[in-house]
Amino acid sequence: MTADGRLGEVHFRAPFELPPIHGVKMGMPAEELHRLYPGVERISDEREKYGWTMLKTNLSDTLTLGVGIREDVVRIISLTDPTAVYPERPYKYADPSLAEAYDLTMTDPVDLARRPNSGWCYGRPPGIDASRWPVSTTNGMPLRHAFTVKLPPQYRTIGDEYVAISLFVDEQWETPPASRNVDARGARRADPRRFDMEFMDNAYVLFWLTEEEFAAPLGTPPAIEGAPVPGWLSKSPLDYFGEFNLPSTVAEQQGKNVFSPGGGLAVNELLAAARPPRGWKNLPGTEAIDYGWPIEITLREGDPNVGKPAREFRHENEFSGYIAAYSEEGQELGLERFQDWHAHLGGTMFPMQGYPDFSPFYIEISEIFGGFNFGDGVAQIDLKEMKLEWAC
């Protein structure tokens, strides 16, 4: 869309079926196209290395016909107004005010009476009481607290006084019955630092917290009359999430690496010492929420993409200087070394599919960082635009 709200470009790609556009049809042989438009001009395009031939011809001063040919047939048709003026896309260039990226790692669960300094995953949130706790608009149940993290100063995007974020997520692991008697609009209106996000039919709610709220007593999920008790509260974490969807303690990780005869006893002792009584994964849900997995935040050294918004195509990244991890340059720089994290703030992005058009002020999270179900994928949250996307 152009700056004045008109259609400036439209692209069609096979196998999209449509009537002929100025005589050009999907699947048309290349030789037939050249008979129809003998003066068609070949243009340089990075898709050439994938077998494409890109052509264009000006139909008028305000209309250009574009055609993409592969395997000698038309597979792309586009119409473009060469005089169009487009609005400037936000976060197109590097932001020099952002100079640091951070890696976030979970450590073994602790009783939240011992409040972790940098935040925690699972458990209960601080400063969100039953009256503020978000409720699902589809099933009437309270949303689950996924994580709370105290952000480094450069990522406190809505003001220095808001030092942390808490993220809640709607049901992703079970299929609860729908409820027709849910109205959470009043709670949304009453809380200006609450941001509701929805993606792929999943609801998420993010709160910005002040220092006082981050240090406040832990909230308790509301008991909602007529709504079923959510699985995360009625079951143990093991029964609700499943073993392979939960993080491993240090002792559990060590246990996987012990193969020596007689090593089993030592491993069991390590496991027993690292877990809360009965083991966090086996606690009833009402007890498990009193524990959290502390978050450790470490400065990421040597990431060339700090402050640079990631984009899908190379020509878009040229504006900011962003280097995709698996591009030729990214591989030469060894950017894949930054891929080992539970979550991270800023720097090199590792989406499973396309790059979202986000600001460089983002957090990228794995499924295990709060117990999400992204279909074995990862998610990103833009901390400026308050948007969430994930892909698998």
C-alpha positions as CSV (number, residue, x, y, z in Angstrom):
1,M,0.0,0.0,0.0
2,T,1.2,3.5,-0.9
3,A,1.6,6.4,1.6
4,D,-1.8,7.7,0.4
5,G,-3.6,4.4,0.8
6,R,-3.6,3.1,-2.8
7,L,-2.5,-0.2,-4.0
8,G,1.1,0.2,-5.3
9,E,2.2,-3.4,-5.9
10,V,0.5,-6.8,-6.3
11,H,2.2,-10.1,-6.8
12,F,0.8,-13.5,-7.8
13,R,2.7,-16.7,-7.7
14,A,1.9,-20.2,-9.1
15,P,0.0,-22.3,-8.4
16,F,-2.3,-19.4,-7.7
17,E,-5.0,-19.6,-10.5
18,L,-6.3,-16.4,-12.0
19,P,-7.5,-15.0,-15.3
20,P,-4.9,-13.6,-17.8
21,I,-3.4,-10.3,-16.6
22,H,-2.7,-8.1,-19.6
23,G,-2.6,-11.3,-21.7
24,V,-0.1,-13.1,-19.4
25,K,-1.3,-16.4,-17.8
26,M,0.2,-18.6,-15.1
27,G,1.9,-21.5,-16.8
28,M,2.3,-19.6,-20.1
29,P,5.5,-20.8,-22.0
30,A,8.3,-18.3,-22.0
31,E,8.3,-18.2,-25.8
32,E,4.7,-17.2,-25.9
33,L,5.3,-14.4,-23.5
34,H,8.1,-13.1,-25.7
35,R,5.8,-13.1,-28.7
36,L,3.3,-11.2,-26.7
37,Y,5.8,-8.7,-25.4
38,P,8.9,-8.8,-27.6
39,G,10.4,-5.8,-25.8
40,V,10.3,-7.3,-22.4
41,E,13.4,-6.4,-20.3
42,R,15.4,-8.8,-18.2
43,I,16.2,-7.4,-14.7
44,S,19.0,-8.4,-12.3
45,D,17.5,-10.3,-9.3
46,E,19.1,-12.4,-6.5
47,R,16.6,-15.2,-7.4
48,E,18.6,-15.9,-10.5
49,K,20.8,-18.3,-8.5
50,Y,17.6,-20.4,-7.8
51,G,16.8,-20.7,-11.5
52,W,14.5,-17.7,-12.0
53,T,14.5,-15.2,-14.9
54,M,12.8,-12.0,-13.9
55,L,11.4,-9.7,-16.6
56,K,9.5,-6.4,-16.8
57,T,7.8,-4.1,-19.3
58,N,6.3,-0.7,-18.8
59,L,2.6,-0.7,-19.9
60,S,2.2,3.0,-19.1
61,D,3.9,5.7,-17.0
62,T,2.1,4.4,-13.9
63,L,2.0,0.6,-14.5
64,T,4.8,-1.9,-14.9
65,L,4.1,-5.6,-15.6
66,G,6.6,-8.0,-14.0
67,V,7.0,-11.7,-14.8
68,G,9.0,-14.4,-13.2
69,I,9.9,-17.4,-15.3
70,R,11.3,-20.7,-14.1
71,E,11.7,-24.0,-16.0
72,D,10.6,-22.0,-19.2
73,V,7.1,-21.2,-17.9
74,V,5.5,-18.1,-16.2
75,R,5.3,-18.7,-12.4
76,I,5.2,-15.1,-11.1
77,I,3.1,-12.1,-12.3
78,S,3.2,-8.7,-10.7
79,L,1.8,-5.2,-11.3
80,T,3.6,-2.2,-10.0
81,D,3.1,1.5,-10.0
82,P,6.7,2.9,-10.5
83,T,5.6,6.4,-9.3
84,A,4.3,5.1,-6.0
85,V,5.5,6.6,-2.8
86,Y,5.5,4.2,0.2
87,P,5.5,5.0,3.9
88,E,8.9,4.5,5.6
89,R,9.0,1.1,7.3
90,P,9.8,1.4,11.0
91,Y,13.1,0.0,12.3
92,K,14.6,0.0,8.9
93,Y,18.0,1.2,10.1
94,A,20.4,0.3,12.9
95,D,19.7,1.9,16.3
96,P,23.0,3.0,17.8
97,S,21.4,3.5,21.2
98,L,21.2,-0.3,21.6
99,A,24.7,-1.6,22.2
100,E,24.2,-4.9,24.1
101,A,22.6,-8.3,23.7
102,Y,22.1,-10.8,26.5
103,D,21.7,-14.6,26.8
104,L,19.1,-15.9,29.2
105,T,19.6,-19.3,30.8
106,M,17.4,-21.2,33.4
107,T,18.9,-22.9,36.4
108,D,17.5,-25.5,38.8
109,P,14.1,-24.7,40.4
110,V,14.0,-23.0,43.7
111,D,11.3,-22.2,46.2
112,L,10.1,-18.7,45.2
113,A,10.4,-17.7,48.8
114,R,14.0,-17.2,47.7
115,R,13.2,-14.7,45.1
116,P,15.6,-14.9,42.1
117,N,17.2,-11.5,41.3
118,S,16.7,-11.6,37.5
119,G,13.4,-13.4,37.3
120,W,12.2,-17.0,36.8
121,C,10.2,-19.3,34.5
122,Y,7.1,-21.2,35.6
123,G,5.8,-20.6,39.1
124,R,3.8,-17.6,40.1
125,P,4.3,-13.9,39.0
126,P,5.1,-11.0,41.3
127,G,2.7,-8.1,41.7
128,I,-0.2,-9.7,39.7
129,D,-3.0,-10.5,42.2
130,A,-6.2,-12.3,41.4
131,S,-8.0,-9.1,40.2
132,R,-5.3,-8.5,37.6
133,W,-4.6,-12.1,36.6
134,P,-5.6,-12.5,32.9
135,V,-8.5,-14.8,32.1
136,S,-9.0,-16.7,28.8
137,T,-11.7,-15.3,26.6
138,T,-12.3,-18.7,25.0
139,N,-12.5,-21.0,28.0
140,G,-12.9,-18.8,31.1
141,M,-9.8,-20.2,32.9
142,P,-6.9,-18.2,34.2
143,L,-3.9,-18.0,31.9
144,R,-0.7,-19.7,32.9
145,H,2.3,-17.6,34.0
146,A,5.2,-18.5,31.7
147,F,8.0,-16.3,32.9
148,T,9.0,-13.0,34.6
149,V,12.3,-11.4,33.7
150,K,14.0,-8.3,34.9
151,L,15.3,-6.5,31.8
152,P,18.7,-4.8,31.4
153,P,18.1,-1.0,31.2
154,Q,18.5,-0.8,27.4
155,Y,15.5,-3.1,26.9
156,R,13.1,-1.2,29.2
157,T,11.4,0.3,26.2
158,I,8.3,2.0,27.7
159,G,10.2,3.9,30.4
160,D,13.0,3.4,33.0
161,E,10.5,2.9,35.8
162,Y,9.2,-0.3,34.1
163,V,12.0,-2.8,34.8
164,A,10.5,-6.2,34.2
165,I,8.0,-8.1,32.1
166,S,5.7,-11.0,33.0
167,L,4.2,-13.2,30.2
168,F,1.1,-15.3,30.5
169,V,-0.2,-17.8,27.9
170,D,-3.5,-19.4,27.2
171,E,-4.0,-23.2,27.1
172,Q,-1.6,-24.8,24.6
173,W,-1.3,-28.4,25.9
174,E,-4.9,-29.5,26.4
175,T,-8.3,-28.8,24.8
176,P,-10.6,-27.3,27.5
177,P,-14.3,-26.7,26.8
178,A,-15.2,-23.3,25.5
179,S,-17.1,-20.9,27.7
180,R,-19.7,-18.4,26.5
181,N,-19.7,-16.4,29.7
182,V,-16.3,-14.7,29.6
183,D,-15.7,-11.0,29.4
184,A,-12.2,-9.8,30.2
185,R,-12.5,-6.4,28.5
186,G,-12.9,-4.5,31.7
187,A,-9.6,-5.9,33.1
188,R,-7.9,-4.9,29.9
189,R,-9.1,-1.3,30.0
190,A,-8.2,-0.9,33.6
191,D,-4.5,-1.9,33.1
192,P,-2.6,0.4,30.8
193,R,0.6,-1.7,31.2
194,R,-1.1,-4.8,30.0
195,F,-0.7,-5.9,26.4
196,D,-2.8,-8.6,24.8
197,M,-1.3,-10.4,21.9
198,E,-2.7,-13.2,19.7
199,F,-0.9,-15.3,17.2
200,M,-1.9,-18.6,15.5
201,D,-5.1,-18.8,17.6
202,N,-3.2,-18.5,20.9
203,A,-3.6,-15.7,23.4
204,Y,-0.7,-14.1,25.3
205,V,-0.8,-11.3,27.9
206,L,2.3,-9.3,28.8
207,F,2.6,-7.0,31.8
208,W,5.3,-4.4,32.4
209,L,6.2,-4.2,36.0
210,T,7.7,-1.5,38.1
211,E,10.5,-2.2,40.6
212,E,7.9,-2.3,43.4
213,E,5.7,-4.7,41.5
214,F,8.7,-7.0,40.7
215,A,9.5,-7.1,44.4
216,A,5.8,-7.5,45.5
217,P,4.3,-10.7,46.9
218,L,3.6,-13.5,44.4
219,G,0.1,-13.5,42.8
220,T,-2.4,-16.3,43.2
221,P,-4.5,-17.4,40.2
222,P,-8.2,-16.6,40.7
223,A,-10.8,-19.3,41.4
224,I,-13.4,-18.7,38.7
225,E,-16.9,-19.9,39.4
226,G,-18.2,-22.1,36.7
227,A,-14.8,-22.5,34.9
228,P,-12.8,-25.8,35.1
229,V,-9.5,-25.8,36.9
230,P,-6.8,-25.6,34.3
231,G,-4.5,-28.6,33.8
232,W,-1.4,-26.7,34.9
233,L,-3.0,-26.2,38.3
234,S,-4.7,-29.5,38.7
235,K,-1.8,-31.8,37.5
236,S,1.8,-32.2,38.2
237,P,4.2,-30.5,35.7
238,L,5.2,-33.9,34.5
239,D,1.6,-35.0,33.8
240,Y,0.7,-31.6,32.3
241,F,3.7,-30.8,30.1
242,G,5.2,-34.3,29.6
243,E,8.8,-35.2,30.3
244,F,10.3,-34.1,27.0
245,N,8.7,-30.7,27.2
246,L,10.3,-29.7,30.5
247,P,13.8,-28.4,31.3
248,S,16.3,-30.7,32.9
249,T,18.1,-30.0,36.1
250,V,21.9,-30.1,36.3
251,A,21.7,-33.5,38.0
252,E,19.4,-34.9,35.3
253,Q,21.8,-33.6,32.6
254,Q,24.7,-35.2,34.4
255,G,22.7,-38.4,34.8
256,K,22.4,-38.7,31.0
257,N,26.2,-38.6,30.7
258,V,27.1,-41.1,33.4
259,F,27.8,-44.6,31.9
260,S,30.3,-46.0,34.4
261,P,29.4,-49.1,36.4
262,G,27.9,-48.3,39.7
263,G,27.3,-44.7,38.7
264,G,23.6,-45.0,39.2
265,L,23.7,-44.5,42.9
266,A,25.7,-41.3,42.6
267,V,23.4,-40.0,40.0
268,N,20.3,-40.7,42.1
269,E,21.9,-38.9,45.0
270,L,22.6,-35.9,42.8
271,L,19.0,-35.9,41.5
272,A,17.6,-36.1,45.1
273,A,19.8,-33.2,46.2
274,A,18.8,-30.9,43.3
275,R,15.1,-31.4,43.4
276,P,12.6,-30.0,45.9
277,P,10.9,-32.7,48.1
278,R,9.3,-35.3,45.7
279,G,10.9,-33.5,42.8
280,W,9.4,-30.4,41.2
281,K,8.1,-32.2,38.1
282,N,6.1,-34.6,40.3
283,L,4.6,-32.0,42.7
284,P,0.9,-31.3,42.5
285,G,0.2,-28.2,40.4
286,T,-0.9,-26.2,43.4
287,E,2.5,-26.8,45.0
288,A,4.6,-26.7,41.9
289,I,3.6,-23.0,41.3
290,D,5.5,-22.1,44.4
291,Y,8.7,-23.0,42.6
292,G,10.4,-21.3,39.7
293,W,13.4,-21.9,37.5
294,P,15.7,-18.9,38.1
295,I,16.9,-16.9,35.0
296,E,20.6,-16.0,34.7
297,I,21.3,-13.1,32.3
298,T,24.8,-12.9,30.8
299,L,26.2,-10.3,28.4
300,R,26.7,-11.7,24.9
301,E,30.1,-10.8,23.5
302,G,31.0,-10.2,19.9
303,D,27.5,-10.3,18.3
304,P,27.7,-8.0,15.2
305,N,23.9,-7.7,15.0
306,V,23.1,-5.8,18.2
307,G,20.8,-2.9,17.5
308,K,20.2,-4.1,13.9
309,P,16.7,-5.2,12.9
310,A,16.6,-8.6,11.2
311,R,14.7,-8.8,7.9
312,E,13.8,-11.6,5.5
313,F,15.8,-10.5,2.4
314,R,19.4,-9.5,1.9
315,H,18.6,-6.2,0.3
316,E,16.4,-5.3,3.3
317,N,19.2,-6.1,5.7
318,E,21.6,-3.8,3.8
319,F,19.9,-0.8,5.3
320,S,20.8,-1.8,8.8
321,G,23.9,-4.0,8.2
322,Y,22.2,-7.0,9.8
323,I,23.9,-10.3,8.9
324,A,21.7,-13.4,8.8
325,A,23.3,-16.3,10.7
326,Y,23.2,-18.8,7.9
327,S,24.1,-16.4,5.1
328,E,27.6,-16.9,3.6
329,E,28.9,-13.9,5.6
330,G,27.2,-15.2,8.8
331,Q,28.8,-18.6,8.4
332,E,32.2,-17.1,7.8
333,L,31.7,-15.1,11.1
334,G,30.5,-18.2,12.9
335,L,27.3,-16.6,14.0
336,E,25.8,-20.1,14.7
337,R,27.8,-20.0,18.0
338,F,25.1,-17.7,19.4
339,Q,22.3,-20.3,19.0
340,D,22.7,-22.1,22.3
341,W,20.2,-20.3,24.7
342,H,16.9,-20.8,26.5
343,A,16.1,-17.2,25.5
344,H,18.0,-14.1,24.5
345,L,17.6,-10.3,24.2
346,G,18.6,-8.7,20.9
347,G,21.4,-9.6,18.6
348,T,21.3,-12.4,16.0
349,M,17.9,-13.9,15.5
350,F,17.2,-17.6,14.9
351,P,13.7,-17.9,13.5
352,M,12.5,-21.3,12.3
353,Q,11.0,-19.8,9.2
354,G,10.7,-16.2,8.1
355,Y,12.1,-13.1,10.0
356,P,9.3,-11.0,11.6
357,D,9.5,-7.3,10.9
358,F,10.4,-6.5,14.5
359,S,12.6,-3.9,16.1
360,P,16.0,-4.8,17.4
361,F,14.5,-4.6,20.9
362,Y,13.2,-8.1,21.1
363,I,13.3,-11.2,23.1
364,E,13.6,-14.6,21.4
365,I,12.3,-17.6,23.4
366,S,12.5,-21.4,23.1
367,E,9.6,-23.6,24.0
368,I,11.2,-24.7,27.2
369,F,11.6,-21.1,28.5
370,G,8.2,-21.1,30.2
371,G,6.6,-24.3,28.9
372,F,5.3,-23.2,25.5
373,N,4.0,-25.3,22.6
374,F,5.4,-23.8,19.4
375,G,5.5,-27.1,17.5
376,D,9.2,-27.5,18.2
377,G,9.7,-23.9,17.1
378,V,10.8,-20.6,18.7
379,A,9.0,-17.3,19.3
380,Q,10.0,-13.6,19.2
381,I,8.4,-10.8,21.1
382,D,9.0,-7.2,20.0
383,L,9.4,-5.1,23.2
384,K,8.7,-1.9,21.4
385,E,5.6,-2.9,19.3
386,M,4.3,-5.4,21.8
387,K,3.9,-8.1,19.1
388,L,4.6,-11.8,19.2
389,E,5.2,-14.3,16.5
390,W,6.4,-17.9,16.4
391,A,7.1,-20.5,13.8
392,C,8.1,-24.2,13.7
